[in-house]
Amino acid sequence: MRRKNAAGSVNGRFLCAALAAAGCSDLASQPERVPGALELLPADASVLEGEAVRYRLRVLDESGAAFGTVPAWAPPRWSAADPSVAAVSADGEVIGLEGGHETRVVAEVANLQAGARVRVNPTSVQIEASAVHLTQAVQTLGGDIPLIAGRPALLRVFVTGDRTSFFRPRPQATFHRDGAPIHTMRLDPASDRIPLAADEGRLDRSFNGVVPGRILQPGVELVVELDPDGVVPADPGSDRRVPAEGRMKLDVMTVPPMGLTVVPVLHSADSRAALTWVDGMTATDARIVFVRSILPIGELELTVREPYRTTADLTTPQGWLALLREISVLRLTERRRDYYYAALAAPPDAPYKGLGYIGRPIGVGILDVDTFAHELGHNMGLRHAPCGPAPNPDPDFPHEDGSIGVFGYETRRGNTRMVDPVEYRDVMTYCDPSWISDYHFVKAMEFRRSQESPIPRNAAPEPMLLLWGNAGFTDLMLEPAFVIDASPKPPVGEGPYRLEGFDAAGRSLFSFPFTPDELEYGGGQFVFAIPWEGRWDGPEGLSRVELSGPGGADAIRRYGGRPTALVLDPGTRRLRGIVRDPGNPPPWVEGLDLLVSDGVPREGIPGRRQ
């Protein structure tokens, strides 16, 4: 390492004069070159206890060019910052004394000084593989969190020693499937030492390598050789291989490919920021990467839909509930199994930042990646975690104050780093900064593996009776019904609520018990599509639909209800919005078709006035 004298060229000229007086003609004969620094080589060296390494010194001019060798009649003065670690002789030879420590070797000539590091290794070390695991979002030290098939992961090998040492082995990891090797990788040391204990929070305390997603499939196994090159003088009994015999079976699970549709919502003249937020959105940009980083997502297909318009009053809780129902209807009419996120620029006095169903793939929220991920977490069956004013927290959440509990792994900011569980809170809390806990990652993975619908996107549409409304949040409410082209979505199972249809004579035509879709703040809603039957047509057919259950009842009839209009594209028949007062339509409906209903449809033909 080179070091300039703080006094600059004055002391350099003093050195030159001193060397000239001593007969140092090789330096003094070049008066235009002023000694400016010393350089000690090697700048960094390691040596075993009892062994030696020799340093050499060079004099450099102010431009960094070297003079000749410093002559014997101007010898440098050598020293060690800590003489208990290394001894330095007059000729620059350094002998290691105490393994597991480092010190600085210093050489001085006149007023110039140079230094270099020397690290002393013990003559032998007992090495151990304290842990070997792969992480994708969060992981315990023991590697208990399952891996998602097809998603890249960080392999971490924690090698520790009974004494600190500065050896730099390069472990080798070999992945096997069906008994044959399929991928081999070397793990370069991230630090200059083998530590005494594993430290999950520091990437430089483990040997690391990124494993391609194509390697991580069910049935894959792993073998790690800790020091295949024999760099470390390991004591007998040291770990050489993980596992010691056979191969380590990795817990790799498949999750379904995820479809995600982002819907920009326009609700007022100043809400067009939603269009900017989704502009150019791809499955790999920053607005999506956080979601993909913390949630159990492997393959992702992203769709950015054309804008959806609503006249719901988003300054009220009821308006947010109405919009959430509308997006449920939108998803139903598009016959997709995607998760839907309706992104909006909320008014300043909005009661919420986001609102979503627990266990159903629909949410609405502001233009914010944390809110986006939070609502998708609800859709994957997650409840709130206990931090901040988050209502109805999961009583089984295991970590205090909503902590993520274990270290996370992040790559989205361009630099790989570990996410500290002391600092970060679960994304399902109302606290920042946020990541995801081991508890919620596993729970969301289990939900995706067991609960996501296998219904294909191209399911054939049929005339359906759309029944939708609110059940249990504030009161019971039935929206005006429509006949639409959609795939069937009837009530399934039992529940405390019931939808029943009656003909003009009061005879029951259908009756369905159901449990509403649960909301994150409590209460529930429902959106059903029931195949229209021919006997429901005509003046004697379906005349009344009644919703009943805890908290009361509500009903819609053929006339006299609250008019509502589905706004349809005249060419594609895609839903462009819903208008709550079609008698006073907003300007944006010009050129679009309005399908109006004030209660029960009069016939089972989609697209006609209901």
Backbone hydrogen bonds, N-H to C=O, Kabsch-Sander energy under -0.5 kcal/mol:
donor,donor_aa,acceptor,acceptor_aa,energy
3,R,38,L,-1.4
5,N,36,G,-0.9
8,G,5,N,-1.8
10,V,7,A,-0.9
11,N,8,G,-0.5
12,G,8,G,-1.2
13,R,9,S,-2.7
14,F,10,V,-1.9
15,L,11,N,-2.5
16,C,12,G,-2.4
17,A,13,R,-2.7
18,A,14,F,-2.5
19,L,15,L,-2.6
20,A,16,C,-2.3
21,A,17,A,-2.4
22,A,18,A,-1.2
23,G,20,A,-1.6
24,C,19,L,-3.6
25,S,23,G,-2.2
27,L,24,C,-1.3
28,A,24,C,-2.7
29,S,25,S,-1.9
30,Q,27,L,-1.5
33,R,30,Q,-2.0
34,V,32,E,-0.6
36,G,60,L,-3.1
37,A,60,L,-1.8
38,L,3,R,-1.1
39,E,58,R,-2.5
40,L,1,M,-1.1
41,L,39,E,-0.5
41,L,56,R,-2.7
45,A,117,R,-1.8
47,V,119,R,-2.4
49,E,121,N,-1.9
50,G,96,G,-3.1
51,E,48,L,-2.2
53,V,94,V,-2.3
55,Y,92,G,-2.6
56,R,41,L,-2.7
58,R,39,E,-2.4
60,L,37,A,-3.1
61,D,65,A,-3.1
62,E,34,V,-1.0
64,G,61,D,-2.0
67,F,59,V,-3.1
74,A,71,P,-1.6
77,R,108,E,-2.5
78,W,76,P,-0.5
79,S,106,V,-2.0
81,A,104,R,-3.1
85,V,82,D,-1.9
86,A,82,D,-1.2
87,A,95,I,-2.3
89,S,93,E,-2.7
92,G,89,S,-1.6
94,V,53,V,-3.3
95,I,87,A,-2.7
96,G,48,L,-0.5
96,G,51,E,-2.5
97,L,85,V,-3.1
98,E,85,V,-1.5
99,G,97,L,-0.5
100,G,120,V,-2.8
101,H,98,E,-0.8
101,H,120,V,-0.8
103,T,118,V,-2.3
105,V,116,A,-3.1
106,V,79,S,-2.9
107,A,114,A,-2.8
108,E,77,R,-1.9
109,V,112,L,-2.3
112,L,109,V,-2.7
114,A,107,A,-2.5
116,A,105,V,-2.1
117,R,43,A,-2.3
118,V,103,T,-2.4
119,R,45,A,-2.7
120,V,101,H,-2.8
121,N,47,V,-3.0
121,N,119,R,-0.6
125,V,233,P,-1.9
127,I,125,V,-0.8
128,E,160,T,-2.6
130,S,128,E,-1.2
130,S,158,F,-1.7
131,A,158,F,-1.0
133,H,156,R,-2.1
135,T,154,L,-2.0
136,Q,138,V,-0.5
137,A,138,V,-0.6
139,Q,407,F,-1.7
143,G,140,T,-1.4
147,L,251,D,-3.1
149,A,147,L,-0.5
149,A,253,M,-3.0
150,G,213,G,-0.9
150,G,216,L,-2.4
151,R,148,I,-1.6
153,A,211,V,-1.7
154,L,135,T,-2.8
155,L,153,A,-0.6
155,L,209,G,-3.3
156,R,133,H,-3.1
157,V,207,F,-2.5
158,F,131,A,-3.0
158,F,156,R,-0.6
159,V,157,V,-0.9
160,T,128,E,-2.8
160,T,158,F,-0.5
161,G,195,P,-2.2
162,D,126,Q,-1.3
165,S,194,I,-1.2
172,Q,225,E,-2.5
173,A,185,M,-3.0
174,T,223,V,-3.0
175,F,183,H,-3.3
176,H,221,E,-2.8
177,R,180,A,-2.5
180,A,177,R,-1.7
182,I,175,F,-3.4
183,H,175,F,-1.3
185,M,173,A,-2.5
187,L,171,P,-2.7
188,D,186,R,-0.7
194,I,165,S,-2.4
202,R,199,D,-1.5
203,L,201,G,-0.5
205,R,202,R,-1.6
206,S,203,L,-1.1
207,F,157,V,-2.8
208,N,188,D,-0.7
208,N,206,S,-0.5
209,G,155,L,-1.6
211,V,153,A,-3.4
215,I,212,P,-1.4
216,L,212,P,-0.8
216,L,213,G,-0.6
217,Q,215,I,-1.3
220,V,217,Q,-1.8
221,E,176,H,-2.8
222,L,248,M,-2.4
223,V,174,T,-2.0
224,V,242,V,-2.8
225,E,172,Q,-2.8
226,L,224,V,-0.6
226,L,240,R,-1.9
227,D,240,R,-0.5
230,G,227,D,-1.7
234,A,232,V,-1.9
235,D,125,V,-2.6
238,S,235,D,-1.7
239,D,127,I,-2.5
242,V,224,V,-2.7
248,M,222,L,-3.0
249,K,247,R,-0.5
250,L,220,V,-2.0
250,L,248,M,-0.5
252,V,250,L,-1.4
253,M,147,L,-3.5
258,M,299,E,-2.9
259,G,257,P,-0.5
260,L,301,E,-2.6
261,T,339,Y,-3.3
262,V,260,L,-0.5
262,V,303,T,-2.8
263,V,261,T,-0.5
263,V,341,Y,-2.8
265,V,343,A,-2.8
266,L,308,Y,-2.9
271,S,268,S,-1.4
274,A,271,S,-1.5
275,L,272,R,-1.2
276,T,272,R,-1.1
277,W,273,A,-2.3
278,V,274,A,-1.6
279,D,275,L,-0.9
281,M,278,V,-2.2
285,D,282,T,-1.0
288,I,285,D,-1.8
289,V,285,D,-2.5
290,F,286,A,-0.9
292,R,288,I,-2.4
293,S,289,V,-2.2
294,I,290,F,-1.9
295,L,291,V,-1.8
297,I,295,L,-2.4
301,E,258,M,-2.8
302,L,300,L,-0.5
303,T,260,L,-2.8
305,R,262,V,-2.4
305,R,303,T,-0.7
308,Y,264,P,-2.7
309,R,576,R,-2.1
310,T,266,L,-1.9
311,T,578,I,-1.0
314,L,312,A,-1.0
316,T,313,D,-1.4
320,W,316,T,-1.6
321,L,317,P,-2.3
322,A,318,Q,-2.4
323,L,319,G,-2.3
324,L,320,W,-2.4
325,R,321,L,-2.1
326,E,322,A,-2.4
327,I,323,L,-2.5
328,S,324,L,-1.6
329,V,325,R,-2.2
330,L,326,E,-2.7
331,R,327,I,-2.5
332,L,328,S,-2.0
333,T,329,V,-2.7
334,E,330,L,-1.6
335,R,331,R,-0.6
335,R,332,L,-1.0
336,R,331,R,-1.2
339,Y,259,G,-2.9
340,Y,361,P,-2.9
341,Y,261,T,-2.5
342,A,363,G,-2.5
343,A,263,V,-2.1
343,A,341,Y,-0.8
344,L,365,G,-2.2
345,A,265,V,-0.5
346,A,344,L,-1.0
350,A,347,P,-1.9
355,L,364,V,-2.8
357,Y,362,I,-1.9
358,I,518,E,-2.7
359,G,357,Y,-0.8
359,G,378,H,-2.3
362,I,360,R,-2.1
363,G,340,Y,-2.1
364,V,355,L,-2.8
365,G,342,A,-2.5
366,I,353,K,-2.1
367,L,344,L,-0.5
368,D,366,I,-1.9
372,F,368,D,-2.4
373,A,369,V,-2.4
374,H,370,D,-2.5
375,E,371,T,-2.7
376,L,372,F,-2.0
377,G,373,A,-2.1
378,H,374,H,-1.8
379,N,375,E,-2.2
380,M,376,L,-1.3
381,G,378,H,-2.2
382,L,377,G,-2.3
384,H,392,N,-0.6
385,A,428,M,-1.7
387,C,385,A,-1.6
390,A,387,C,-0.6
394,D,384,H,-3.0
397,F,394,D,-1.6
402,G,399,H,-1.2
403,S,400,E,-1.8
404,I,424,Y,-1.4
406,V,404,I,-1.1
408,G,419,V,-2.1
409,Y,137,A,-2.4
410,E,417,R,-2.8
414,G,411,T,-1.5
417,R,410,E,-2.4
419,V,408,G,-2.5
420,D,418,M,-0.6
424,Y,420,D,-2.4
425,R,433,P,-2.7
426,D,402,G,-3.5
427,V,435,W,-2.0
429,T,426,D,-2.2
430,Y,387,C,-2.0
435,W,425,R,-2.2
438,D,404,I,-1.3
441,F,437,S,-2.2
442,V,438,D,-2.2
443,K,439,Y,-2.0
444,A,440,H,-2.7
445,M,441,F,-2.0
446,E,442,V,-2.6
447,F,443,K,-2.1
448,R,444,A,-2.6
449,R,445,M,-2.2
450,S,446,E,-1.6
451,Q,447,F,-3.3
452,E,447,F,-0.7
452,E,448,R,-0.6
459,A,456,P,-1.2
462,E,486,A,-2.8
464,M,484,I,-3.0
465,L,530,I,-3.4
466,L,464,M,-0.7
466,L,482,F,-3.6
467,L,465,L,-0.7
467,L,528,F,-2.2
469,G,526,F,-2.1
470,N,477,M,-2.4
471,A,524,G,-2.7
473,F,524,G,-0.6
474,T,475,D,-0.6
477,M,470,N,-2.3
479,E,468,W,-2.9
479,E,477,M,-0.5
481,A,599,G,-2.5
482,F,466,L,-1.0
484,I,464,M,-2.4
484,I,482,F,-0.6
486,A,462,E,-2.3
486,A,484,I,-0.7
487,S,332,L,-0.6
489,K,529,A,-2.7
497,Y,514,F,-1.8
498,R,548,S,-2.4
499,L,512,F,-2.4
500,E,546,E,-2.2
501,G,510,F,-2.1
502,F,544,R,-3.0
503,D,507,R,-2.3
504,A,540,E,-1.1
504,A,541,G,-0.7
506,G,503,D,-1.9
509,L,501,G,-3.5
510,F,501,G,-1.2
512,F,499,L,-2.9
514,F,497,Y,-2.4
517,D,525,Q,-3.2
519,L,523,G,-2.2
520,E,356,G,-1.8
522,G,519,L,-1.6
525,Q,517,D,-1.7
526,F,469,G,-2.0
528,F,467,L,-3.2
529,A,489,K,-1.9
530,I,465,L,-2.2
532,W,463,P,-2.0
536,W,533,E,-2.0
537,D,534,G,-1.8
538,G,602,R,-0.8
541,G,538,G,-1.4
542,L,536,W,-1.6
543,S,502,F,-3.1
544,R,502,F,-1.7
545,V,556,I,-2.2
546,E,500,E,-3.0
547,L,554,D,-3.4
548,S,498,R,-2.2
549,G,552,G,-1.7
552,G,549,G,-2.2
554,D,547,L,-2.4
556,I,545,V,-2.3
558,R,543,S,-0.8
561,G,598,D,-1.0
564,T,597,S,-2.4
565,A,579,V,-2.7
566,L,595,L,-2.6
567,V,565,A,-0.5
567,V,577,G,-2.9
568,L,566,L,-0.6
568,L,593,D,-3.3
569,D,574,R,-2.5
573,R,569,D,-2.0
576,R,567,V,-3.5
577,G,567,V,-1.1
578,I,309,R,-1.4
579,V,565,A,-2.6
584,N,581,D,-2.2
589,V,586,P,-1.6
590,E,587,P,-1.8
592,L,589,V,-2.5
593,D,568,L,-2.6
595,L,566,L,-3.0
595,L,593,D,-0.5
596,V,594,L,-0.7
597,S,564,T,-2.6
600,V,557,R,-2.2
605,I,603,E,-0.8
607,G,483,V,-0.8
608,R,605,I,-1.4
610,Q,596,V,-2.4
